[in-house]
Amino acid sequence: MPAPPQALCGVVVSAGRMMKAVKVRTVKQVYDSFLQKHYTAYQSHLVSDPNSSLRTGDVVRIAARPPASKHIRHVVTDIVAPWGPPAEERPPIPSLKDLDAQYRAKRDARIARRTQRIEGARADRAGARAVEKGPSLKERHTDVVGGPEMVRGEERVVVERNIGDS
């Protein structure tokens, strides 16, 4: 099976129902070896439309890009034939270079946040190890006449032990 083409042409079949996304139907010819005939097969793609500039019925050119979400794996590159208002009256479609710059900026910011979070966690762990440990378990539970003595902050609480219950 050949690799999918990088640029496809299709018709917008659903626009305005999702934020920054449209559904584009593409057409291809498929050969059925049993029937020995070619027939038309349709495939729908969810396509990223960052400025919401497409309308239902537009003929557009789309390209495969890094996934924008779980289902959106293409982006609009050009309006071939607008349906309705002219393309000049709509918000502009960003170029692939602009989209790459936005993607890299978001990615760099995400990586910076991640490294900062990891370094902060490492510093917290190192700081927790450096803090002097409190009294040991044996030091906290000393036998006194009234029973074991527990330390809570600065105050000392004496817990009574009933000899008949042990």
C-alpha positions in Angstrom: 0.0 0.0 0.0 1.5 3.3 -1.0 2.2 6.1 1.5 -0.6 8.8 1.6 0.2 12.0 -0.4 1.4 15.0 1.5 -1.0 17.5 -0.1 -4.7 16.7 -0.8 -7.5 18.7 -2.4 -11.1 18.4 -1.1 -14.4 20.0 -0.3 -15.4 21.4 3.1 -18.5 19.4 4.1 -18.9 20.7 7.7 -17.7 24.1 9.0 -18.7 26.2 12.0 -19.7 23.3 14.3 -16.2 22.8 15.9 -13.8 25.4 17.1 -10.9 25.9 14.7 -11.7 22.6 12.8 -13.6 21.6 9.7 -14.4 18.3 8.0 -13.0 18.0 4.5 -14.0 15.2 2.0 -11.4 14.0 -0.4 -11.9 11.8 -3.5 -9.7 9.1 -4.9 -10.1 6.3 -7.5 -9.9 2.7 -6.1 -9.5 -0.4 -8.3 -11.6 -3.5 -7.3 -9.7 -6.5 -8.6 -12.7 -8.8 -8.3 -15.0 -6.6 -10.3 -12.1 -5.3 -12.4 -13.4 -1.8 -12.2 -12.4 1.6 -10.8 -14.8 3.4 -8.5 -14.8 6.6 -6.5 -14.0 6.4 -2.8 -14.5 9.2 -0.4 -12.4 9.9 2.7 -13.2 12.5 5.4 -10.5 14.3 7.3 -10.8 16.6 10.3 -8.6 19.6 9.4 -7.2 22.4 11.5 -8.6 25.8 10.5 -6.8 28.2 13.0 -8.6 31.4 12.0 -12.0 29.8 11.2 -11.9 31.2 7.7 -13.6 28.3 5.9 -17.2 27.9 4.9 -19.2 24.8 3.9 -18.7 24.2 0.1 -15.2 25.7 -0.2 -12.6 23.7 -2.2 -9.4 23.7 -0.2 -5.9 22.2 -0.3 -4.8 20.5 2.9 -1.5 19.1 4.1 -0.5 16.5 6.7 1.0 18.1 9.8 2.0 17.0 13.3 -1.2 16.1 15.2 -3.1 19.0 16.6 -5.3 16.7 18.6 -6.4 13.1 18.7 -8.2 13.3 15.4 -6.9 16.4 13.7 -3.9 15.5 11.6 -4.1 18.0 8.6 -4.1 21.7 8.2 -5.5 24.0 5.5 -2.9 25.5 3.2 -4.9 27.2 0.6 -8.5 28.0 -0.5 -8.7 26.9 -4.2 -12.3 28.0 -4.8 -14.3 29.8 -2.2 -18.0 29.3 -1.8 -19.9 32.3 -0.6 -17.9 35.4 0.4 -14.6 35.9 -1.4 -11.4 34.7 0.3 -10.1 38.2 0.6 -13.0 39.2 2.9 -12.3 36.2 5.3 -9.6 36.0 8.0 -6.2 35.0 6.4 -5.0 31.4 6.4 -1.6 31.2 8.2 1.3 29.9 6.1 3.1 26.7 7.0 6.1 28.7 8.2 3.9 30.6 10.6 2.3 27.4 11.9 5.7 25.8 12.3 6.9 28.9 14.3 3.8 28.7 16.6 4.3 25.0 17.1 8.0 25.4 17.9 7.3 28.3 20.3 4.6 26.2 22.2 6.9 23.2 22.2 9.9 25.2 23.6 7.6 26.7 26.3 6.3 23.3 27.3 9.8 21.9 27.5 11.0 24.8 29.6 8.0 24.4 32.0 8.8 20.7 32.2 12.5 21.1 33.0 11.6 23.8 35.6 9.2 21.5 37.2 11.7 18.6 37.3 14.5 20.8 38.7 12.1 22.1 41.3 11.2 18.6 42.4 14.9 17.7 42.5 15.6 20.7 44.7 12.7 19.9 47.0 14.0 16.3 47.4 17.5 17.6 48.1 16.2 20.1 50.6 14.1 17.5 52.4 17.2 15.3 52.8 19.3 18.2 54.1 16.7 19.1 56.8 17.8 17.8 60.1 15.7 14.8 61.1 13.6 15.0 64.3 14.0 12.7 67.3 14.1 9.0 66.6 11.3 6.6 67.5 13.1 5.5 70.6 13.6 9.1 71.8 9.9 9.9 71.3 8.7 6.9 73.3 10.4 7.0 76.6 9.1 5.0 79.5 7.8 7.3 82.3 5.9 6.5 85.4 2.6 7.4 83.8 3.2 5.6 80.5 4.8 6.3 77.2 5.4 10.0 76.5 4.8 11.5 73.0 6.3 14.7 71.7 4.0 17.0 69.6 5.8 20.1 68.6 6.8 21.9 71.9 4.3 20.3 74.2 4.6 16.9 75.8 1.5 14.7 76.0 1.5 11.8 78.5 -0.7 8.9 77.5 -2.1 6.9 80.3 -1.7 3.1 80.0 -4.1 0.9 81.9 -2.2 -2.1 83.2 -5.3 -4.4 83.2 -5.9 -4.0 79.4 -2.5 -5.2 78.2 
